[in-house]
Amino acid sequence: MYLYRIKELRIEEHLSQARIAKVINVTQKTYSRYERGERDISISSLIEIADFFDTSVDYLVGNTDVRDKYPKGKNENPADIGNTD
């Protein structure tokens, strides 16, 4: 998966690949491969990058163009969603 937004955010913040690689505990070479879409990135690394840039994983993978992070809320039980009892 080509994740152009991780490169876009990194450049916008004037950060090196080595800096982001350190944040997610991979080598610079591995991180470079993530940016070029030559290697799949783990969900946990995506979450770490999203947290680092204060955005959402959905934004990083292109599911939304809204850069804002989702507001933190209480964890809901999926069975309770829509239940008005």
N, C-alpha and C positions, 0 to 999 in steps of 0.2 A: 504494500500500500504506500503510495506516494503521499507524504504528509508535508505539503509545501508550507503549511502554516507554522510548523515548528521552526523552520528556517526563517520565515518571515518575522516571527516574534523575536527570535534570537538576534537577528540583524537590527531590528527596530530598537532593541534594548542595548545594542553595541556590546554583545557578549560573544565570546569565542565558543566554538564547538567543545573545546576542552572544559570550559566552565560548566556547560550544561551536562556534559558527560559525567563530570564529577558529582553533580547533583543527583543523577540517577544511577550512579555507581557502575558505569560502563566505560570502556576506553573511548578515546576521541575517534578512533577508526570505526568503532561500532556505531557511535552516534552519527558520524558522517554517512554511514550506510543507511541509517534510518532516514536522514534528510533526503537522500537520493532515491529512496524506495527500493534499495537493494537488499534490505533485511527487514523482516517484520519486527515490530516493536511490541513488547509485552503490555498488557493492560496496566500492570502496576507502574511501569515506566511512564505510560501515557498519563496516568493519574498524577504522578509526581511532577511531570512537566506542566500539566494543567494547573496544579496547585502553585508551582513556582511562578507561573505567569499570571496567576489569579484569573483563570478562565476555565472553561469546561472542556471535558474530553470531546463532547459533541462539536465544539468549535474547532478543536484541533483536527478532527477527522472529516470536517466539512459537512456535518449534519445540520449545522445552523451557521448563519452569518452573524449572530449575536455573540459578541465577544465577552459580555459580562458573565461572571460566574453565577451559577444558580444559587439562590439564597438557601442557606442551611435551615433545615426544618427538622421537626421530629421525624424519626423513622416511622413510617406508616406500614401497617400490615396491609398487603395488597388486597386481602379479603374484605377489609374495612372501607376501601375506597368507594365512594358513592353511597355508602350505608348511612342513612339518616337516623338510625335508632339511637 
